[in-house]
Amino acid sequence: MAKYAMLLVLAGLVVGCASGHYSEDTSASSPSSYGEAAKAPSTTDTRMAGDAGGNAQLASLMEVPRQVVKTGSLTVQVEAVDKGEKQAREITERANGRVDRVESSDLAGPNPSISMTVRVPVGQFDDVMEDLEGIGVRMNKSVSAEDVTERIVDMEARLKIMLAQEDSLRKILAKSSSMENSLAVNRELMNLRGEIESMTAQRKSLASQAAFSTLNITLIQKATAEAVAATDPNWFQTSWANAWGAGVSAFRAMVGILMWLVVFSPIWIVAILVLRWLIRLASPPKNRAST
């Protein structure tokens, strides 16, 4: 029992060291190397392993094509939203893309709109954006890009290490003769398998986002007076209420001005009298007599 417990601990130490340096060499986790792994590495060896791991990761980054996640949003004003939706679908399919979501609102009202989410190949993103702008008048536009190459390379390296650790644990489980040890190793295997599947899903999702860019499109229809009158049965009452409200506001403004004039009349009346007196003083005597 102690023997298998010691083997399990040594396997974890060996794989942990490999994880810290992103090493692809998994020979130390084989059953024949557990005895040699008990010897702690020197500082020089650790530094050399770290340098080698960093160089390996840098080489992987240089070999892997750049992976960029691009997302964008676009608002376009069109003459008719149903026609605009059809054109947007044609542009997306022509670029080997797909439509993931379509939502519409107020299609029978005066302000109809349609929102779409499409996925297009990253190489076609700019062309699709330009074609979509051409179906109407661009109102808003935003584009963002994120380089995820390093994250993908890091995930792949960690997956290799975890798979090697899983293989080592399976070998230990196969040689275990104790029920207690078998249960402990099997529990570790289940936890490790869950982490592997989770990271694999993340890696797949990130690669999919990098391969197909996401574009959110909003189509709004240009409003016309005829459309408003045709879709609003109470347009006359609404217009009359608006006109009456504007008239009342104007009347209140005029009354307010008169009230201000009355309140400040002592000031402006005195100012007018003083100004008139000054004008009389400045005028010639003949004009003064006539006044």
C-alpha positions as CSV (number, residue, x, y, z in Angstrom):
1,M,0.0,0.0,0.0
2,A,2.8,2.5,0.9
3,K,4.6,1.5,-2.3
4,Y,1.7,2.5,-4.5
5,A,1.1,5.7,-2.5
6,M,4.7,6.7,-3.0
7,L,4.4,6.0,-6.8
8,L,1.3,8.2,-7.0
9,V,3.1,11.1,-5.3
10,L,6.2,10.7,-7.5
11,A,4.0,10.7,-10.6
12,G,2.3,13.9,-9.6
13,L,5.7,15.6,-8.9
14,V,7.1,14.5,-12.2
15,V,4.1,15.8,-14.2
16,G,4.0,19.0,-12.1
17,C,7.6,19.8,-13.0
18,A,6.8,19.2,-16.7
19,S,3.7,21.5,-16.5
20,G,5.8,24.3,-15.0
21,H,8.3,24.3,-18.0
22,Y,5.8,23.4,-20.8
23,S,8.0,20.4,-21.7
24,E,6.7,18.0,-24.3
25,D,9.0,15.2,-23.0
26,T,6.8,12.8,-21.0
27,S,9.3,10.0,-20.6
28,A,9.8,10.9,-16.9
29,S,6.2,9.9,-16.1
30,S,6.7,6.3,-17.3
31,P,6.7,3.6,-14.6
32,S,10.4,2.8,-15.1
33,S,11.4,6.4,-14.3
34,Y,9.7,6.9,-10.9
35,G,12.7,5.8,-9.0
36,E,14.9,8.3,-10.7
37,A,12.3,11.1,-10.4
38,A,12.7,11.1,-6.6
39,K,16.0,12.9,-7.0
40,A,15.5,16.7,-6.9
41,P,16.9,18.6,-9.9
42,S,19.7,21.1,-9.3
43,T,19.2,24.8,-9.8
44,T,21.2,24.7,-13.1
45,D,19.1,21.9,-14.5
46,T,15.9,23.8,-13.5
47,R,17.1,27.0,-15.2
48,M,18.1,25.1,-18.4
49,A,14.7,23.3,-18.4
50,G,12.9,26.6,-18.1
51,D,14.9,28.1,-20.9
52,A,14.2,25.1,-23.1
53,G,10.5,25.3,-22.3
54,G,10.4,29.0,-23.1
55,N,12.2,28.5,-26.4
56,A,9.8,25.6,-27.3
57,Q,6.8,27.8,-26.6
58,L,8.3,30.7,-28.6
59,A,9.0,28.3,-31.5
60,S,5.4,27.0,-31.3
61,L,4.1,30.6,-31.5
62,M,6.2,31.3,-34.5
63,E,5.0,28.1,-36.3
64,V,1.3,28.5,-35.6
65,P,-0.6,31.0,-37.9
66,R,-1.9,34.0,-36.1
67,Q,-5.4,33.4,-34.6
68,V,-7.5,36.6,-34.3
69,V,-11.0,36.8,-33.0
70,K,-12.8,39.6,-34.8
71,T,-16.3,40.9,-33.8
72,G,-18.3,43.8,-35.2
73,S,-21.6,45.6,-35.1
74,L,-23.3,47.5,-37.8
75,T,-26.5,49.6,-37.9
76,V,-27.9,50.3,-41.4
77,Q,-31.0,52.4,-42.4
78,V,-32.8,50.8,-45.3
79,E,-35.9,51.5,-47.3
80,A,-37.5,48.2,-46.3
81,V,-36.3,45.9,-43.5
82,D,-37.6,42.7,-45.1
83,K,-35.7,43.5,-48.3
84,G,-32.6,44.4,-46.3
85,E,-32.8,41.1,-44.4
86,K,-32.9,39.2,-47.7
87,Q,-29.8,41.1,-49.0
88,A,-27.9,40.5,-45.7
89,R,-28.6,36.8,-46.0
90,E,-27.4,36.6,-49.5
91,I,-24.2,38.5,-48.7
92,T,-23.5,36.2,-45.7
93,E,-24.1,33.0,-47.7
94,R,-22.0,34.2,-50.6
95,A,-19.1,34.5,-48.2
96,N,-19.6,30.9,-46.9
97,G,-21.0,32.2,-43.7
98,R,-24.2,31.5,-41.7
99,V,-27.0,33.3,-39.9
100,D,-27.2,32.4,-36.2
101,R,-30.0,34.7,-35.0
102,V,-32.8,36.8,-36.4
103,E,-35.1,39.0,-34.3
104,S,-37.7,41.5,-35.5
105,S,-39.8,44.2,-33.8
106,D,-42.6,46.6,-34.8
107,L,-42.9,45.2,-38.3
108,A,-46.5,46.5,-38.6
109,G,-45.6,49.8,-36.9
110,P,-44.0,53.0,-38.0
111,N,-40.5,52.0,-36.8
112,P,-39.8,48.4,-37.9
113,S,-36.4,46.9,-37.3
114,I,-34.6,43.5,-37.7
115,S,-31.5,42.4,-35.7
116,M,-29.3,39.6,-37.1
117,T,-26.2,37.8,-35.8
118,V,-24.1,36.2,-38.6
119,R,-20.8,34.3,-38.6
120,V,-18.4,34.7,-41.5
121,P,-14.9,33.4,-42.2
122,V,-12.4,35.8,-40.7
123,G,-10.8,36.3,-44.1
124,Q,-14.1,37.6,-45.5
125,F,-15.0,39.8,-42.6
126,D,-14.0,43.2,-44.1
127,D,-15.6,42.4,-47.5
128,V,-18.9,41.3,-45.8
129,M,-18.9,44.5,-43.7
130,E,-18.4,46.7,-46.7
131,D,-21.1,44.9,-48.7
132,L,-23.6,45.2,-45.8
133,E,-22.9,48.9,-45.6
134,G,-23.9,49.2,-49.3
135,I,-27.5,48.0,-48.8
136,G,-28.5,51.3,-47.1
137,V,-27.2,54.2,-45.1
138,R,-24.7,53.3,-42.4
139,M,-25.7,54.7,-39.0
140,N,-23.3,53.1,-36.6
141,K,-20.2,50.8,-36.9
142,S,-17.7,49.2,-34.5
143,V,-15.0,46.6,-35.0
144,S,-12.8,44.9,-32.4
145,A,-10.0,42.3,-32.8
146,E,-8.2,40.1,-30.2
147,D,-5.1,38.0,-30.9
148,V,-5.6,34.6,-29.2
149,T,-2.6,32.8,-30.7
150,E,-0.7,32.6,-27.4
151,R,-3.8,31.4,-25.5
152,I,-4.4,28.6,-28.0
153,V,-0.7,27.4,-27.9
154,D,-0.8,27.5,-24.1
155,M,-3.9,25.4,-24.0
156,E,-2.4,22.8,-26.4
157,A,0.7,22.5,-24.2
158,R,-1.3,22.1,-21.1
159,L,-3.5,19.5,-22.7
160,K,-0.4,17.5,-23.7
161,I,0.8,17.5,-20.1
162,M,-2.5,16.5,-18.7
163,L,-2.9,13.7,-21.2
164,A,0.6,12.4,-20.2
165,Q,-0.4,12.6,-16.6
166,E,-3.6,10.7,-17.3
167,D,-1.6,7.9,-19.1
168,S,0.7,7.6,-16.1
169,L,-2.2,7.3,-13.7
170,R,-3.8,4.6,-15.8
171,K,-0.6,2.6,-15.7
172,I,-0.5,3.0,-11.9
173,L,-4.1,1.9,-11.7
174,A,-3.4,-1.2,-13.8
175,K,-0.7,-2.3,-11.4
176,S,-2.6,-1.5,-8.2
177,S,-3.5,-4.5,-6.1
178,S,-5.2,-2.6,-3.2
179,M,-8.8,-1.5,-3.4
180,E,-8.0,1.7,-1.4
181,N,-5.2,2.7,-3.8
182,S,-7.4,1.9,-6.8
183,L,-10.2,4.1,-5.6
184,A,-7.8,7.0,-4.9
185,V,-6.1,6.7,-8.4
186,N,-9.5,6.4,-10.1
187,R,-10.7,9.5,-8.3
188,E,-7.7,11.4,-9.6
189,L,-8.3,10.1,-13.1
190,M,-11.9,11.3,-13.0
191,N,-10.9,14.8,-11.9
192,L,-8.2,14.9,-14.5
193,R,-10.5,13.7,-17.3
194,G,-13.0,16.5,-16.4
195,E,-10.3,19.1,-16.6
196,I,-9.1,17.7,-20.0
197,E,-12.6,17.8,-21.4
198,S,-13.2,21.3,-20.1
199,M,-10.0,22.6,-21.6
200,T,-10.7,20.8,-24.9
201,A,-14.1,22.5,-25.2
202,Q,-12.5,25.9,-24.5
203,R,-9.8,25.3,-27.1
204,K,-12.4,24.3,-29.6
205,S,-14.6,27.3,-28.9
206,L,-11.7,29.7,-29.1
207,A,-10.5,28.2,-32.4
208,S,-14.1,28.5,-33.8
209,Q,-14.3,32.1,-32.8
210,A,-11.0,32.8,-34.5
211,A,-12.1,30.9,-37.7
212,F,-15.5,32.5,-38.0
213,S,-15.9,36.2,-37.0
214,T,-19.2,37.4,-35.4
215,L,-21.1,40.3,-36.8
216,N,-24.2,41.8,-35.3
217,I,-26.4,43.7,-37.8
218,T,-29.3,46.0,-37.0
219,L,-31.6,47.0,-39.9
220,I,-33.9,50.0,-39.3
221,Q,-36.4,51.3,-41.8
222,K,-36.6,54.9,-43.0
223,A,-39.8,56.5,-41.6
224,T,-42.2,58.2,-43.9
225,A,-45.2,60.5,-43.3
226,E,-47.4,58.2,-45.3
227,A,-46.4,55.2,-43.2
228,V,-47.1,57.0,-40.0
229,A,-50.6,58.2,-41.1
230,A,-51.4,54.7,-42.4
231,T,-50.4,52.8,-39.3
232,D,-51.8,55.3,-36.7
233,P,-55.6,55.5,-36.7
234,N,-55.5,58.3,-34.2
235,W,-53.1,60.5,-36.1
236,F,-55.6,63.4,-36.3
237,Q,-56.2,63.5,-32.5
238,T,-52.5,63.2,-31.9
239,S,-51.7,66.1,-34.2
240,W,-54.5,68.2,-32.7
241,A,-53.3,67.5,-29.2
242,N,-49.7,68.4,-30.1
243,A,-50.8,71.6,-31.8
244,W,-53.0,72.6,-28.8
245,G,-50.2,71.8,-26.4
246,A,-47.8,74.0,-28.4
247,G,-50.3,76.8,-28.4
248,V,-50.8,76.6,-24.6
249,S,-47.0,76.6,-24.1
250,A,-46.7,79.8,-26.3
251,F,-49.5,81.5,-24.4
252,R,-47.9,80.7,-21.1
253,A,-44.6,82.1,-22.3
254,M,-46.2,85.4,-23.4
255,V,-48.0,85.7,-20.0
256,G,-44.7,85.0,-18.3
257,I,-43.0,87.8,-20.2
258,L,-45.7,90.3,-19.3
259,M,-45.4,89.3,-15.7
260,W,-41.7,89.9,-15.8
261,L,-42.2,93.3,-17.4
262,V,-44.7,94.3,-14.7
263,V,-42.5,93.2,-11.8
264,F,-39.4,95.0,-13.2
265,S,-41.4,98.1,-14.5
266,P,-39.8,100.5,-11.9
267,I,-36.4,99.7,-13.3
268,W,-37.0,99.8,-17.0
269,I,-39.4,102.8,-16.8
270,V,-36.8,104.8,-14.9
271,A,-34.1,103.7,-17.4
272,I,-36.3,104.9,-20.3
273,L,-36.9,108.3,-18.6
274,V,-33.2,108.8,-17.9
275,L,-32.3,107.8,-21.5
276,R,-34.9,110.3,-22.8
277,W,-33.5,113.1,-20.6
278,L,-30.0,112.4,-21.8
279,I,-31.1,112.6,-25.4
280,R,-32.8,115.9,-24.8
281,L,-29.7,117.3,-23.2
282,A,-27.6,116.2,-26.2
283,S,-29.9,117.6,-28.8
284,P,-29.5,121.2,-30.2
285,P,-31.7,124.0,-28.6
286,K,-33.9,124.3,-31.6
287,N,-34.8,120.6,-31.5
288,R,-35.1,120.8,-27.8
289,A,-37.8,123.5,-28.1
290,S,-39.7,121.5,-30.6
291,T,-39.7,118.5,-28.3
